């Protein structure tokens, strides 16, 4: 059963004066999710705890100014290629491509470039209980070949499943790697840290990375290493174990088949809130907001580093430069498809 009808209002304006609209989903369980047609940004995820108290569990801003001037991809769709490409370079069908280097000082291409999918207005259509957003990325936009037409479809069900479905087609061979960059804290946005959170990631492998978060090319087993999240672990304790409490940014291989599969669970024991992640993608990036600078967010709260976690379903980082990684090249006549879902619930 689907949530009630989608409502629409005006959230603000872009830098060039275009209206930005906000779309609101509400279901019978008092779950409310709001998204923008700018960057497909998820601005709010309000869910109840075991006692029925509703809190917003996603980081973001109260107005457009924040998203336009200081957002670290809060809630946005990243593309045409999410994550990093080493040196912003890749070779495709005998041609070399150089992309903008926007990950300073790491000399990398990051999350779509200077003006990626997170920084554009998308066309919108409400199709029953779905909000469908569409964007046409021009040939050579941010250095990529081919005109790419992308759709992102959002839906909230009455069993608290928030689904994101992506499609893309292209006129020329090009890399594609789309993801949603929501920042979660199940205690409620504005909580100072991730105390009380337990995480589980059903991944047998991970991709070791250098200090610039670029994969070495190896696909390593998690067995016998601190990177093993297959059983539930304290997120805070794992942060201490891996990087002396300084957080981490890890790429996990959740490769199975291309069908929707359960890959991760985040639980906040004090409130009872639980979030299950399912995806058709072969990889899951787990990022504990290590590089999040103190940022004024919703409700006048200043967000601090390590105050949220991102669980980003996607292809492996820099996959365009590693032939042993899952394919990230889309060719004319092919259809890129991805589904990722976030199901919210409570424990007793």
HELIX and SHEET records of a PDB file:
HELIX    1   1 UNK A   64  UNK A   69  1                                   6    
HELIX    2   2 UNK A  117  UNK A  119  5                                   3    
HELIX    3   3 UNK A  141  UNK A  143  5                                   3    
HELIX    4   4 UNK A  235  UNK A  243  1                                   9    
HELIX    5   5 UNK A  298  UNK A  300  5                                   3    
HELIX    6   6 UNK A  319  UNK A  321  5                                   3    
SHEET    1   A 5 UNK A   7  UNK A  13  0                                        
SHEET    2   A 5 UNK A  19  UNK A  26 -1                                        
SHEET    3   A 5 UNK A  32  UNK A  36 -1                                        
SHEET    4   A 5 UNK A  42  UNK A  48 -1                                        
SHEET    5   A 5 UNK A  54  UNK A  56 -1                                        
SHEET    1   B 2 UNK A  76  UNK A  78  0                                        
SHEET    2   B 2 UNK A 179  UNK A 181 -1                                        
SHEET    1   C 2 UNK A  84  UNK A  86  0                                        
SHEET    2   C 2 UNK A 108  UNK A 110 -1                                        
SHEET    1   D 2 UNK A  89  UNK A  92  0                                        
SHEET    2   D 2 UNK A  95  UNK A  98 -1                                        
SHEET    1   E 9 UNK A 123  UNK A 127  0                                        
SHEET    2   E 9 UNK A 130  UNK A 137 -1                                        
SHEET    3   E 9 UNK A 148  UNK A 156 -1                                        
SHEET    4   E 9 UNK A 161  UNK A 170 -1                                        
SHEET    5   E 9 UNK A 336  UNK A 346 -1                                        
SHEET    6   E 9 UNK A 273  UNK A 279 -1                                        
SHEET    7   E 9 UNK A 261  UNK A 268 -1                                        
SHEET    8   E 9 UNK A 197  UNK A 201 -1                                        
SHEET    9   E 9 UNK A 233  UNK A 234 -1                                        
SHEET    1   F 2 UNK A 174  UNK A 175  0                                        
SHEET    2   F 2 UNK A 329  UNK A 330 -1                                        
SHEET    1   G 5 UNK A 220  UNK A 221  0                                        
SHEET    2   G 5 UNK A 205  UNK A 206 -1                                        
SHEET    3   G 5 UNK A 249  UNK A 253 -1                                        
SHEET    4   G 5 UNK A 283  UNK A 287 -1                                        
SHEET    5   G 5 UNK A 310  UNK A 314 -1                                        
SHEET    1   H 2 UNK A 295  UNK A 296  0                                        
SHEET    2   H 2 UNK A 302  UNK A 303 -1                                        
END                                                                             
